[in-house]
Amino acid sequence: MTFPPKTVLVTGATGLLGIHLVDKLLSSLPCPSRIICLVRAKSQVAAREKLQAYCTAAKMARVGAAISGTPGSSSTVEALMGDLSEMTLGLGDERFRSLACEIDAIYHCGAIVDWSLPFSSLFNANVRGTAEILKLSCSGSRVVPVHHISTIEVAHCAPDGGFCSEIPASPTSPPHSSLPYAHSKWAAELVVEEAKKRGANVIVYRPAVIAGSTETGVVQVDDFWLMMLLACVQLGATPSMPGGLPILSVDSCAASTVAISLSQGASGIFHIVPETNMTYERLFRSLAEANVSGKSIRENVPTEEWVKMLMTVPNALSALSFLFIDSQTGPTKADQGIIPRERTAAIYKECISATTMDVIQFINSANTSGFFSSSSIPQNKFMVSR
C-alpha cells in the first residue's frame, strides 16, 4: 500500500463536502499528486465542465486551477465520467480494472442526498454504488484503502433516540431516524462491514449536519437547517422543540476527515461532529437576532400546533413534513449533550465545529441576501455569507 497516497479517487466531488475534500487533499497530499473525481455526465468533456462549473460556484479556486492545469499548480484534478448507480461505476470492465491499478486510495463521498426520496430511489447510488466502490478497491494488484463518508444519522440507534458511540452498524440496530436517506447510508455501512470481513480496508466517517464554509463563506441554500428556518419564517412561527442539531462547518468536516485519513494506522469509525449540539431553541432564536425584516414571527409555539401548520400551509419543508409526524420533536431526537467521538478526538485534537457565531453569520447573510423573503425554495445552489 502506498502511504501517503499519491493518486486518489474521489466520489461526490460535485457536492459541497466532496469538493472541500478535494481541496483539503490538494493541500495535504505529497506533490505532485493526482486526484481523479468520478462525475456523472454524458461525456468526458461534460464531466470536466460540470466539475469546473461546480468549483466556480463553490469558490474552490485551488481545485479549479488544478483542473485547468494553471501554471504553478503541481498537482492535478481530473474528471472521470462515471455513475455510482451502475455496475463497474459505468466505466466498463477494462477501465474499471485499470483504474483499480492506478489509485492508492478512495474517498467515497458520493451519494444521492435527498431526504424526500424513498429508499428504493436511493438504493442503486447509495448502497450498490458503495458495493461497486469496495469491489474497485480490491480489483487491482493490491487492496487500496477506502475512506467511506457516511452520516451521523446512522448512529441514531439508541432506544431513546440518542446517538450511540463509534461502533459498527448492525443489522439489528437500524437508525432511529425515519429518513430513508439515513437507512440507505446504514445499509451501505452494512455492506462495508461485510466487505471488511472479506479483506477490504475501510475507514468510516460519520459527519454531522453540514453547514457552510467559514473559509469561503459559501452556504448551500437547500441545507436542511436553512430550509427549516425558511419554513419558520414562511409559517410565521418557530416551535418549542427540545433537542438540537450537531452542526459542523464543511471546511472543518473536510479538514478533520483528511487529517484522520492521513494518520498512519487510523482505522475503524469516526464521528466528525462538534462537541455539543446547537439546540433548536438557539437556532430559532437566531431568527429574531437576525431581525428578519417585515416578518412577524411567533416564538415557542407548541410543537403540536407548529406541526399542524407545517402540514397545512405551503412552505419550504412541505415535502419533509413526514419527519415531524411521529415524534413531533424534529428529525433528530438527540439530547443536548456530547455526541461520543472519543476515537476522533484522540487522533485529531483541533476544534471541529461550526461555532454558534459561524451559524449566526450564515443566517444574517441569508437575511441580507433576501433568502428569507422567498415564498419558495430558492433556485440558486449557493449563497455567499460575506
Buried (B, 14 or more C-beta within 10 A) or exposed (E): EEEBBBBBBBBBBBBBBBBBBBBBBBEBBEEEBBBBBBBBBEEEEBBBBBBBEBBEBBBBEBBBBBBEEEEEBEBBBBBBBBBBBBBBBBBEEEBBBEBBEEBBBBBBBBBBBEBBBEBEBBBBBBBBBBBBBBBBBBBBEEBBBBBBBBBBBBBBBBEEBBBBBBEBBEEEBBBBBBBBBBBBBBBBBBBBBEBBEEEBBBBBBBBBBBBBBBBBBBBBBBBBBBBBBBBBBBBEBBBBBBBBBBBBBBBBBBBBBBBBBBEEEBEEBBBBBBEBBBBBBBBBBBBEEBEBEEBEBBBBBEBEEBBEBBBEEEBBBBBBBBBBEEBBBBBBBBBBEBBBBEBBBEEBEEEBBBBBEBBBBBBBBBBEBEBBBBEEBBEEEBBBBE
